[in-house]
Amino acid sequence: MTEKRPLGLPSAKLVAIAAVAGILAGAVAVYVKQTASGNGTEVADAAQCAASVEKAAALKPFTTGEVAAMVAAAEPRVIDGLSFKDQADKDLTLADFTGKTVLLNLWATWCVPCREEMPALNALQKAEGSDAFQVLAINIDTGPIDKPRAFLEEIGVDALGLYRDASMGVFNTLKKEGLAFGLPATLLIDGKGCLLGAMNGPAAWDSPDARALIKAAAGR
């Protein structure tokens, strides 16, 4: 869909307005989350993620170079309410990955930056994947599974598996949480399901910077 530009408004100003709007949206989401503190869910999250606070803080020196866009969580919280399927159409949630540090990445075949970073995510899984760490790349194409499956086969992605959420519910949930503003969106989550960090936009996940970040998050 082509967006009509207001008459007389230079493109540079449009970019600036869009950037400010995105920042304000993120600020509002964070504000809403913080003002909700005190209820039972927030208290439970704080208790479950208490040990994750120090871990998230320790990641800050590793959010540099190719992964500088990753923002370590100041107050780690449980990431739940995410439902998706594997390539056999089996229902899954993040609870199925308890015990593993997870790099959760949302992608789609129509997202050019997503397509470009998939080989790097595949390489990261091959290099660092273990009982302690997994790249969990969730496709959010709304059509049949054939298209994302064919794309992964075409570019030789063979280590990630095909996880899907054709309803886009995962993206919408993370958007409400102020964690996803577009694609790709990536979260770093510890073995207890607590958020360690988040970023929007692509990264060179096969770089030394990315591997150092993952090693630090997984406690290696």
NORFENLIN-V577737 format. One record per residue. SS is DSSP state (helix for helix, strand for strand, loop for the rest). OMEGA is omega in radians with two decimals (NA if undefined). D_CENTER is the distance of its C-alpha to the mean C-alpha in Angstrom with 1 decimal. Layout:
BEGIN
ss/omega/d_center
SS/OMEGA/D_CENTER
SS/OMEGA/D_CENTER
END
This chain:
BEGIN
ss/omega/d_center
loop/-3.14/25.7
loop/3.14/27.4
loop/3.13/27.1
loop/-3.14/30.6
loop/3.09/31.0
loop/-3.12/33.3
loop/3.04/36.6
loop/-3.11/37.4
loop/-3.10/33.9
loop/-3.11/32.9
helix/-3.14/29.6
helix/3.12/28.8
helix/3.09/29.2
helix/3.13/26.9
helix/-3.14/24.1
helix/3.13/24.9
helix/3.14/24.9
helix/-3.13/21.6
helix/3.13/20.0
helix/3.13/21.8
helix/3.13/20.8
helix/3.12/17.0
helix/3.13/17.8
helix/3.12/19.9
helix/3.12/17.4
helix/-3.14/15.0
helix/3.12/18.1
helix/-3.14/19.3
helix/3.13/16.2
helix/3.14/16.4
helix/3.13/20.1
helix/-3.12/20.1
helix/-3.10/18.0
helix/-3.11/20.4
helix/3.10/23.5
loop/-3.08/22.7
loop/3.13/23.3
loop/3.13/26.3
loop/-3.04/25.7
helix/-3.11/25.6
helix/-3.14/21.8
helix/-3.14/21.1
helix/3.12/23.9
helix/3.12/22.6
helix/-3.12/19.1
helix/-3.13/20.9
helix/-3.11/23.1
helix/-3.05/20.5
loop/-3.10/18.3
helix/-3.11/21.4
helix/-3.09/21.2
helix/-3.11/17.5
helix/-3.14/18.6
helix/-3.14/20.5
helix/3.13/17.9
helix/3.14/15.3
helix/-3.12/18.2
helix/-3.13/19.2
loop/-3.04/16.0
helix/3.13/17.0
helix/-3.11/19.5
helix/3.11/17.1
loop/-3.04/14.7
loop/3.09/17.2
helix/-3.08/18.2
helix/3.13/15.7
helix/-3.12/12.7
loop/-3.12/14.4
loop/3.10/11.8
loop/-3.13/9.8
strand/3.13/11.2
strand/-3.11/12.5
loop/3.10/12.8
loop/3.13/16.4
loop/-3.13/16.7
loop/3.13/14.4
loop/-3.12/14.4
strand/3.04/13.9
loop/3.13/11.0
loop/-3.12/13.1
loop/3.14/14.3
loop/3.14/11.8
strand/-3.13/14.2
strand/-3.09/14.1
strand/3.01/16.6
loop/-3.05/17.3
loop/3.06/19.6
loop/3.12/22.6
loop/3.09/21.5
loop/3.13/21.2
strand/-3.13/19.4
strand/2.96/16.6
strand/3.11/14.5
helix/3.12/12.5
helix/3.12/16.1
helix/-3.13/17.0
helix/3.12/15.0
loop/-3.13/16.7
loop/3.12/18.0
loop/2.89/15.3
strand/-3.04/12.8
strand/2.96/9.6
strand/-3.08/6.9
strand/-3.09/4.7
strand/3.08/4.3
strand/-3.09/5.9
strand/3.08/9.2
loop/-3.12/12.8
loop/-3.13/16.1
loop/-3.14/17.2
loop/-3.07/14.5
helix/3.11/16.3
helix/3.10/13.8
helix/-3.12/11.6
helix/-3.09/15.0
helix/-3.09/15.8
helix/-3.12/13.0
helix/3.09/13.3
helix/3.13/16.4
helix/3.08/14.9
helix/3.10/12.2
helix/3.12/15.2
helix/3.12/17.2
helix/3.11/14.9
helix/3.13/15.1
helix/-3.07/18.8
helix/-3.00/19.4
helix/-3.12/17.5
loop/-3.10/16.9
loop/3.06/19.2
loop/-3.10/20.0
loop/-3.08/18.0
strand/3.07/14.8
strand/2.94/12.8
strand/3.13/10.2
strand/-3.11/9.1
strand/-3.08/8.6
strand/3.11/9.2
strand/-3.12/11.6
loop/3.00/12.4
loop/-3.10/15.8
loop/-3.14/18.4
loop/3.12/21.2
loop/-3.07/22.5
helix/-3.05/20.8
helix/-3.05/23.3
helix/3.11/21.5
helix/3.12/18.2
helix/3.13/20.3
helix/3.14/22.8
helix/-3.13/20.3
helix/3.11/18.9
helix/-3.12/22.5
helix/-3.08/23.7
loop/3.04/21.5
loop/3.07/22.1
loop/-3.02/18.7
loop/-3.08/20.2
loop/-3.01/18.1
loop/-2.97/14.9
loop/-3.13/16.5
loop/3.08/15.8
strand/-3.01/13.6
strand/2.94/14.0
loop/-3.08/13.9
loop/3.13/16.6
loop/-3.07/16.9
loop/3.14/13.6
helix/3.13/13.7
helix/3.13/10.1
helix/-3.11/9.2
helix/3.10/12.3
helix/-3.13/11.7
helix/3.07/8.5
helix/3.11/10.6
helix/3.13/13.5
loop/-3.11/11.8
loop/-3.07/11.4
loop/-3.13/7.6
loop/3.12/7.3
loop/-3.13/10.5
loop/3.13/10.3
loop/-0.12/9.0
loop/3.03/7.3
strand/-3.03/4.1
strand/3.11/2.0
strand/3.03/3.3
strand/-2.99/6.8
strand/-3.11/9.0
loop/-3.05/12.7
loop/3.09/15.3
loop/-3.12/16.3
loop/-3.11/13.1
strand/-3.12/12.8
strand/3.07/10.0
strand/-3.12/10.9
strand/-3.12/8.7
strand/3.07/6.0
strand/3.04/6.5
strand/-3.10/7.3
loop/-3.07/9.3
loop/3.07/10.2
loop/3.08/11.4
loop/-3.02/14.2
loop/3.07/12.6
loop/-3.10/16.2
loop/3.06/17.6
helix/3.12/19.4
helix/-3.13/17.3
helix/-3.13/14.1
helix/3.10/16.3
helix/3.11/17.8
helix/-3.12/14.6
helix/3.10/13.7
helix/3.13/17.4
helix/-3.13/17.5
helix/-3.10/14.6
loop/3.10/16.3
loop/3.14/19.7
loop/NA/21.4
END
